[in-house]
Amino acid sequence: MFKKILIANRGEIAIRVMRTCREMGIKTVAIYSEADKYALHVRYADEAYCVGGAASADSYLRMDKIVDLCKQTGAEAVHPGYGFLSENARFANLLKENGIVLIGPTAAAMEVMGSKIASKQAVKAFGVPLVPGIDEAIQDANAAMQVAIEVGFPVLVKASAGGGGKGMRVVETESEFLSSLQAAQNEARSAFGDDSVFIEKYVGSPRHIEFQIMADSHGNVCHLFERECSIQRRHQKLVEEAPSAVLSPEIRNKMGEAAVNVAKACNYTGAGTVEFLLGDAGAFYFLEMNTRLQVEHPVTEMITGIDLVKEQIRVAYGMPLSFKQEDLEMNGHAIELRICAEDPMNQFLPNVGTVETYVRPQGPGIRVDDCMESGLEIPIYYDNMLAKLVVWGENRAVAMERMRRAISEYRITGIETTLMFGDFVMQHPKFIEGDFDTHFIQQYFTGKELESNELSAEDAEILATAAVAFFESQKGVAQTSGSVGNANNGSVASDESQNPSLWHLQRRTFR
């Protein structure tokens, strides 16, 4: 087994990988930028090295420095996490040329699945269902118009490279097509350096269902069931759960088989995710494959008991998967909420600053993957996800209640976060019923739902009683110590953390 692994990432995913390495007896090497010199992942690793300035291009994307550090430290392999270099075929080739193992798929698999056009062409031969449309880059605008007319409006013009909703346009009518096509190409060129776009039928109200797959170099490919990822803003996920509330065993088996075939289509090895759109009446279509570990992988781990990072490391070392498809079973239900530094009341705009208070929830069935503590400043240079709050319950109803309890215990002050949005989702009738799709936020959430200041009579009485008790207690402290300021080692005891009852009422049920 590897003796030392360099983690080419930061934040919660870096620590998550390091934890598994520590359990496996593998030493870890962290890299960090100047902006991250006080980050927790730097302290958690066995060794840590600064690789450059705050900007990603000057640090976490410096392939040359990562290779040099591997040679300098004796790291035999690199785990890229997600984001940054995790799906970069050039990086994969560079590591291979220098005798360093990438804990991930081959460069060839990345190249095929990194292009939405190439991936569609590859999986077509394996009978994987595709959204009706054209699976090659548009060369002629007028010819593309004819394809759109034949497919039938509305259609989706979509960039072949990249993701995150960039280079994507929904075209409702023929008159809008040419201008939308040009806009999508311009955005794709600007974002990815590649203006290749294609056309597919727009699936109006789909659910976003993805399947976790694992494959080794011995010909074994398994899926570890699905994750429901339909609660999204700007084509990026906020709430994920496993399993989906709507898949029948029959549809689950068909989608799982299709996911395995996608992996076989590119001779895949390691952990990957095959994403599908689920339409009406159980019809599903291949969307894309992410050739890396996903942010939401913990919900799969919670219902299967499989450590996906451990499997990644084993597979990269040349070992076979530790399980077969028939060994896998789903146990209970898991939900993940991404805790992002965003203001849900202001269109989820980023909200950076210093985290003043940070207290994690605890108790049965709760997992927090993070890299945060009180007093840390959130850098503006990277993704604004602070943590992932994951809960498990014996069924979906228990998991939802446990998520609400965990949210009520999670304390983050100094910045706005998506915590209260998560509470809103857990209480919404459509989510509870499992009757929702990727338009959930557009249909049911404006931000005003979090503004209500109206208290019930019961809450008002509790608040008044708690307030009196709190100020009486502080009065006693002031008489004993000389001033209220001495009640907390010289700091004025006005922070919400000094009174859990008052703080809890601020996070009450939406009425």
Residue, then its C-alpha position, 0 to 999 in steps of 0.5 A: m500500500f502507499k506510504k505517503i499521499l499528497i492531497a492536491n486540494r484544500g478545505e473540507i475535502a482535503i481533511r476528509v481524504m486525510r482522515t481515511c489516509r490516517e485510518m489506513g496508516i498512510k502519511t499525508v502531504a498538504i499543499y496550501s496557498e498564502a491565503d490558507k496558511y492558517a487553514l485546518h487542513v494545513r494543521y491536520a496533515d503530516e506535512a504541509y507546504c505553501v505552493g504560491g499566492a492566493a489565486s488558484a492559478d498561482s497555487y492549487l493549479r500549479m501542476d509543476k509545483i505539485v509534481d516537485l513536491c511529490k518528488q521532494t516528500g516521497a509522496e507516491a500518489v496524489h488525491p485531487g479531491y474535487g474541483f481544481l485539477s481533479e478532472n484535468a487530463r493533462f495533470a493525469n498525464l503529467l503525473k504518469e510521466n513522472g511515475i506518480v499515481l493519480i488516485g482517479p481515472t485515466a487521462a483517456a477516460m477524463e477526456v472522453m467524459g469531459s466532453k459532453i459530445a464525446s461522452k454521448q457518442a461513447v455511451k450510445a454504443f452501450g445502449v444508454p438512453l440519451v435525450p433526443g437531439i444532436d450529439e456532435a458540435i454545431q458547425d452551421a447555425n442554419a443546419a442547427m436550426q433545422v435540427a432544433i425544429e425537428v427535435g421540437f421546441p423548447v430545446l437546450v443549447k449546451a456547451s460541450a466543455g465545463g459545467g455549472g450552467k455556463g454556456m447553456r441556454v433554454v430556447e423556447t421558440e424558433s425566433e430566439f434560436l440564433s441569438s441564443l446559440q451565439a450567446a451560448q457559444n460566446e459564454a462557452r468560449s469565455a468560460f472554457g476556451d471552447d465554443s463547441v455546443f450541441i442541441e438536445k430536447y429540453v426536458g421541462s421538469p426533470r429530477h436530477i438523479e445520479f449514480q455512484i459507480m466504482a470500478d477497478s483495473h480487474g474488470n469489476v464495475c459496480h454502482l452504489f445506488e442513486r442520489e437525488c440532487s434536484i434541489q439546486r440554484r444556478h445549476q448547482k446542488l444544495v440538498e442531496e439525499a440517498p436513496s431517491a424518494v421516487l425510484s421504484p426497484e425496477i427503474r433503480n435497476k435499469m438506471g444502475e445498469a445504465a450507469v455501469n455501462v457508461a463506466k464500461a464505455c470509457n474503461y473507467t477506473g476509480a470513483g465516478t458519478v453518472e448523472f441522469l435526468l428523470g422525466d415523466a413516467g420513469a423515462f431517464y436520460f444520460l446527462e454526463m459523467n463526473t470523473r471524480l469524487q462528488v461533493e455529495h458522496p457522504v450520503t452514499e457512504m451513510i447508506t452503504g457503509i462503504d468508505l469511497v475514499k478508501e476504495q479509491i486508494r485501494v483501486a489506485y494501488g491496483m487492488p480489486l474492489s472490496f465488494k461485489q454488486e450483490d454484496l451492496e444493500m441500502n440501509g436507511h436514508a441520508i440527507e446532505l445540506r451544503i453549508c455555503a457562505e451565501d445569503p438565501m434572502n438575497q438570491f444566494l449571493p456570496n457572503v464572505g467575511t469572518v466566522e465569529t461563532y462556529v459550533r457543530p451539531q452533535g448526536p446520533g446519525i449526524r456527520v459534519d465534513d468541514c474545515m472551519e472554526s471560529g475566527l477563520e476568515i473565508p477567502i474570496y478566491y475559492d468556492n464558498m462552501l464551508a461544510k457539509l451537514v449529513v444526517w442518517g435515519e432509519n427512514r426518510a421521515v426520521a432523516m428529515e427530522r434529524m436534519r432539522r434538529a441538526i440545523s437547530e444546533y448548528r451555530i454560525t455567526g458573522i456571515e450569512t449561510t444556507l442553513m435556514f434555507g435547509d430548514f425551509v426545504m425540510q419543512h416544505p410539503k412538496f419536499i416532504e411528499g417527494d414531489f419536486d424537481t430541479h425547479f424547486i427553488q424557482q417555484y417555491f422559494t423567494g427568500k422572503e420565507l425566511e423574513s417572518n418575525e411573527l412569534s406564536a403566543e407560546d414562543a413569545e411567552i418562552l422568549a419573555t421568560a428566558a429573557v427575564a431569567f437571562f438578565e436576572s442571571q447577568k445582574g447577579v454576575a455583575q453584583t459579584s464581579g463588579s461588571v457584566g463585562n467580567a461575566n465572560n473573561g472580560s467580554v460583554a455577555s451579549d452574544e447569542s451563544q450566552n443564551p441558548s434559549l434566546w438563540h433557539l427561538q431565533r431559529r424557530t419553525f417557519r409559520 
